[in-house]
Structures are given as C-alpha cells and as structure tokens.
C-alpha cells in the first residue's frame, strides 16, 4: 500500500519551488499535486493523457476545449487527452490533485 498526506505533499512541492509535484507513478496512471496562487497564470499545454482534476482547495475558472466552469473545493473535472485546458480567474490559491492515465512522463 502507498499512502500519502496532503500536508506533507504540499510541503515537498513548496520546498522544490514548483507548481507541480508528481508523487505517484504506476503502470497505468500517475498522480500529482498542482498549485497556483491567486491571480497566477496557468502555463499548461494539452497533454497526451486523459486527466482528472480534483480541487482540494481554492477557487477558479477552468476552460476545457470551448467549455468554461467555476471550480472550488470538491470539484472534479475530466480533461480528454489532447484537449486544451487552463485554470484562470484564480481568486483563491488553488490546489488540485491530478490523475493522468496513462501515466505522465
């Protein structure tokens, strides 16, 4: 079994000065923690994997393809492989868990 604590993952992500921390990679999936500050620009480009975002905290809008919605704590968003997507109008610091399938990199 592999088990993780969100506070420890966030501390590791912050210590590495990055917006993203991949903390699990298996044969069929990978999982990471992604964080953006309020007002920050999301630099993402489309990925070659399907993605599921689970919003842990914060508030923002997300655009996937041509559709836009508001997300907050507890929101779940699916992004098909290759589809452009970005978080924007980040009004509260945003933390999301990201599941990639197949695994990223």
C-alpha positions in Angstrom: 0.0 0.0 0.0 1.1 3.5 -0.7 -0.5 6.3 1.4 0.1 10.0 1.3 -0.7 13.0 3.5 -1.7 16.2 1.7 0.2 18.5 4.1 3.4 16.5 3.5 2.9 16.6 -0.3 2.3 20.3 -0.2 5.4 20.9 1.9 7.5 18.9 -0.6 6.0 20.7 -3.6 6.7 24.1 -2.0 10.3 23.1 -1.0 11.0 22.3 -4.6 9.8 25.8 -5.8 7.5 24.2 -8.4 3.8 24.4 -9.2 3.6 20.6 -9.7 4.7 17.6 -7.8 4.3 14.1 -9.2 4.1 11.8 -6.2 2.9 8.5 -7.6 3.6 6.8 -10.9 2.3 3.3 -11.7 2.0 1.3 -14.9 -1.5 2.7 -15.8 -1.6 6.1 -14.1 0.3 8.9 -12.3 -0.9 11.3 -9.7 0.4 14.8 -8.8 -0.4 17.9 -6.8 -0.7 21.1 -8.7 -0.9 24.6 -7.1 -1.4 28.1 -8.5 -1.6 31.3 -6.5 -4.5 33.7 -6.8 -4.1 35.8 -9.9 -1.4 33.5 -11.4 -1.4 32.4 -15.0 -1.7 28.6 -15.7 1.0 27.7 -18.2 -0.3 24.3 -19.1 -0.3 22.9 -22.7 -2.5 20.0 -23.8 -1.3 16.6 -22.5 -1.2 13.3 -24.3 -3.1 11.6 -21.5 -6.6 11.7 -20.1 -6.7 13.8 -16.9 -8.9 14.1 -13.9 -8.6 17.1 -11.6 -9.9 17.1 -8.0 -9.9 20.5 -6.4 -8.6 20.3 -2.9 -8.9 24.0 -2.1 -9.2 27.4 -3.7 -11.5 28.9 -6.4 -11.0 29.5 -10.1 -12.5 29.1 -13.5 -11.3 26.3 -15.8 -11.7 26.1 -19.5 -11.6 22.7 -21.2 -11.9 23.0 -25.0 -14.7 25.5 -25.6 -16.4 25.0 -22.2 -15.8 27.0 -19.0 -17.0 26.4 -15.5 -16.2 27.6 -12.0 -14.4 25.2 -9.7 -13.9 25.1 -5.9 -13.1 22.7 -3.1 -14.6 19.3 -4.1 -15.0 20.0 -7.8 -13.9 17.2 -10.2 -13.0 17.9 -13.9 -12.3 15.4 -16.6 -10.0 16.5 -19.5 -9.7 14.2 -22.5 -6.2 13.7 -23.9 -5.0 16.4 -26.3 -7.7 18.9 -25.4 -6.5 22.5 -24.5 -7.3 23.4 -20.9 -6.3 26.1 -18.4 -7.3 27.4 -15.0 -7.9 31.1 -14.9 -9.6 33.8 -12.8 -7.9 32.2 -9.8 -9.4 34.2 -6.9 -8.2 31.9 -4.1 -4.9 29.9 -4.0 -5.7 26.8 -6.0 -4.6 23.2 -5.1 -5.6 20.3 -7.2 -4.8 16.6 -7.4 -4.2 15.5 -10.9 -4.6 11.9 -12.2 -3.1 11.1 -15.6 -3.9 7.9 -17.5 -1.7 6.5 -18.9 1.0 7.9 -16.6 2.7 11.2 -17.4 6.3 11.2 -18.5 
